[in-house]
Amino acid sequence: MLSISSVRLPVSPLGPENPLPPLHTLTDPRGGLETTAADAEMAAQLAYGHAGSLLPYTFQDGYGRERAERELKTAVLDNGVLRAEFLLEYGGRLRSLVHQPTGRELLHRPPHLQLANLGLRNAWFAGGVEWNLGTFGHTALACAPLHAARVTRPDGVPVLRMYEWERLRRLVYQIDACLPPGSPVLLVHVRVHNPFPVDAPVYWWSNAAVPQTPGTRVLAPASQAYHFSYDGRLRRVPVPRWQDSDQSYPGRNEQAADFFYELPDGERRWIAAVDESGAGLAQVSTDLLRGRKHFRWGVSPAGRNWQDWLSGPDRPYLEIQAGLARTQLEHVRLAPRSAFSWTEAYGLAEVEDAHGDWEPAAVRAGEAVERLIPRDRLAAEHEQAVRLAAAVPDETLHVGSGWGALERRALAKRRSRALNLPATPFADATIGRDQQSWLSLVRKGSIPTPAPALPPSSYTVGPEWRALLEAAEPTWFTRFHLGVNLYHDGDRDGARVAWEQSLECAPNAWALRNLAVLEPEPGPAAGLYLKAHALSPRLRPLTIETLSALLADGRPADALALIDKLGPADRWHGRIRLLECRAALDGGDRARARRILDTGLVVDDLREGEDSLDALWWDYHGQPHTHASRLPCRYDYSVKQY
């Protein structure tokens, strides 16, 4: 059965999107990485496909820690054995998978939806199974709606199809999920399609969060794993014992860690997380999805703080993950006008003597997976799913974004039918407010010019859009957006000229801010930021960037003076209070810094791996930050791996 339903949860509101284009280069975690442990294939894929920019997406950083009850739209699959619940407004997240004969929830399912800064676009939440496409990190669509439709298999089994246009990599992806009668596994067929005549770098990881206890064990058919650490090394380490600890028990290890298992050629692709009794979630797939990983936060105060923030007290979890490559620092090359597809299965595995010696325990876990869904049956299900992937949907269940439809219209302007895809239709009716002005550019060659005081609401980049903007009448708005496209294409000199032309058309904070980002010297950059902020003093993201620029220029007194003029909502925002504390310390006002630290500093969008809170603490107290020292628990979010 496939039905549309809802679930009522305390939800952290997403808030307004950050209207400033994300011009800063995405961090490349491979930079300076020592990769002597990588073979030739891995080395090539480590060097390939880095995305320099998040454009055309914007940051989703307007949330807080307050939550409000809300109805979330769900799609539910139920065959009497399993019940699967998907969040259609949040990236198609598989929120719940219940084994109905035992009543057991197989996934980590927090009692609320709390956002935190762990995603590519900032906002992300814990729990369930997420579908990550794009580049290193949690997908840009984690907190965005997907299109959803009903498809019917030849045997009458209903299929939930979720799909979207992924704008960063310019790919179409679809997820076809079903529960055949009596099936002990949820079947998930994924297809990633490159409709264009150029290669595309592909990153895909399916991440399943599961409950963690001290007795939870992660099993996989491997004797070695790859491990990345903060010292910049890629290591090939033994499984399960390393660093004098059994790493297969995440709840018994203090530090956070990622382990990417090296599955031997010919070995079935699976991973499982089982409890003290040997029962738990197993994930298995067809061979193309070759990577397997387990992630843990660790049981240190920092790891507990992150988990308490995301899921509530005493709800620890770990993740078992599956990807196209062996590690998450790699991209796989997808040929022009072609697709990758594979089928995954999720279900309850029951492993005998799961806590014995590693090798026999892994063998027994593999046998349990084979009992759950034999390899030949999964292969047959995959072949059927491949055929069904081209089927036209029977019924629309939910509408995602209008960006796919807009891109289809822009391509049609150049006589391309690349996004005319009956199986994943991007209908004109899905075009909404964010796309309307861009549709005017496609249809008429012109775009409505808003008042310069209004921030831009969305962005488009790519050859079609650059050509349309170059041909459009020069206004502050078209020159501003042309500059964004030129910047995205690596033409910084051209971007500078376009943004200067935007200012000639009309003074505006947005071109000034972009010129500040281009400026290599902190002094001129801070000056441009101050001019931009004067034109839009109530836009919080611009305030935060301006304060950061003043501090980078060694002007803490000016930063504090700006903060003193802010309204209450901004004045007490956690990120701004953090910058205030830093400015007070840099300016020698220790009393002001102490008041902030003593009253409690909560930064709603603190980034995973960010050390600004502990750096403030140690700078105030004049103590070096060493492993022998301890932060107050409320400030300890510094999760460090081996």
Helices and strands as residue ranges (DSSP letters): E 2-11, H 40-46, E 68-78, E 82-87, E 93-99, E 104-105, E 116-119, E 122-124, E 129-133, E 147-152, E 158-166, E 171-178, E 185-194, E 200-202, E 204-211, E 217-219, E 224-228, E 234-238, E 241-242, E 245-246, G 250-252, E 257-261, E 269-274, E 279-285, E 291-296, H 301-311, E 317-323, E 332-334, E 338-350, H 358-372, H 375-388, E 395-398, H 403-413, G 428-430, H 433-444, H 463-471, H 476-488, H 492-505, H 509-518, H 522-535, H 540-552, H 556-564, H 568-571, H 574-586, H 590-599, H 612-621, G 633-635
